[in-house]
Amino acid sequence: MSKLIYGGALVNEERVFQGSIAINNGKITEIIEGTQIPRGSYDETIDATGCFVIPGVIDTHVHFREPGLTEKADIKSESRAAAYGGVTSYLEMPNTVPQTTSLEALNDKFTRAKGDSYVNYSFFFGATNDNADLFSELDKHQVPGVKLFMGSSTGNMLVDRYGSLLKVFEKAAQAGFLVMAHCEDSDAINRNMEQMRKTYGDFDPPVMLHPMIRSEEACFESSALAAQLARTYNTRLHIAHLSTAKELDLLGGNVTGEACVAHLYFTHEDYITKGALIKCNPAIKKPEDRQALRLALSDGRITTIATDHAPHLLSQKQGGCVKAASGMPMVQFSLVTMLELVDDGILSLERLVTLMAHNPASLFGIRQRGFLRRGYQADVAIVRPHSPWTLTDDIIQSKCGWSPMAGHEFQWRVEHTFCNGRHLLNKGVFDDSVRGEALAF
């Protein structure tokens, strides 16, 4: 089926220009520059006048909770939320039940996604203290990399033996896989928690103390160790959800970094109004840390923007540093939230597209996606500026049914999402018949 997107401003490879995109059989067949509408016969034409046309967002860090935690979320519900947000591909994390730490569990996820995912997908393989020998059995064209938890987090996948860490970095390098690491030092976290309990006499310290427990020290010490091991074994390392200014000094060469929407948007001051809704690991920290992360978006130190989309039931988000679950759903609203940084002059629209589409595709070697190029898969999002709307609960597509952005007035709107050339979202109308494809690397 042929399609033509015309009348919009295309944002691609550090350029913004008027143009049209011709699509046939799921792929981009032509990029035509200029304001003139191309001649020809098409099965569908989409007028993007007044809009920006960008590659579909690739979110390289999500938790869709399937299998085993589907009361919170599942592949169908969260991929639907992704599509509503202009996200056309995702890489999902291994801390499900069972954990994705065996070949059987990995294959099960691909089978589930083939039947249920509305957008394109792949899954990280989880490292444990004793499964590094399996890395060589993974298909490098199917799996994006190895996820390593170097600190306690949801799912209890902590790799806490030094010898095991060495083996993870060594075996990943030998097998040709990137390691994405969650870096927080558990000993530092435990010390900080004990000190808070002594000081405040409370089993469940207030959530505002979360960034003091999961502190700058805890993040930096763990990230520094990961960077050291990566350079020792020449392993490609991507440090997930950077949250401190200090960690930025570790980046360079084979060590790259990810910033998540929560750490780019909120600061510890927002705990006053948002409470545990913005509790996540690593913790949201000081305004100075947010400012440093924002600056690093434009100067090249940060490579990707992702969400760490992590839904929980609202009942599970009650309490303080101990009782409230860590994580928040962000995949539906990541693009429109980051477009606010464009409006605020913090980064350019071209740079946003680089961080949310181009660089994820290039870093992970995703085949024929992430760019508006002839011959590439037609994964496209069309966004309209100066189109204010307020986020109410009925808009939320994630199964958990809440968002830390509830009540916020956005200025951008995702009007259309195309996945493999299929018109998945059309001004609020969703095509439930569309299914995404397994990403190839």
Helices and strands as residue ranges (DSSP letters): E 2-12, E 15-24, E 27-33, E 44-47, E 52-55, E 57-62, H 75-84, E 87-92, H 103-116, E 120-123, E 125-126, G 132-137, E 145-150, H 162-175, E 178-183, H 186-200, G 207-209, H 210-213, H 216-233, E 237-239, G 246-250, E 255-260, H 261-265, G 268-270, H 271-274, G 275-278, H 287-298, E 304-306, G 314-317, H 334-343, H 349-353, I 354-358, H 359-364, E 380-384, E 389-390, G 393-395, E 409-410, E 413-419, E 422-426, E 429-430
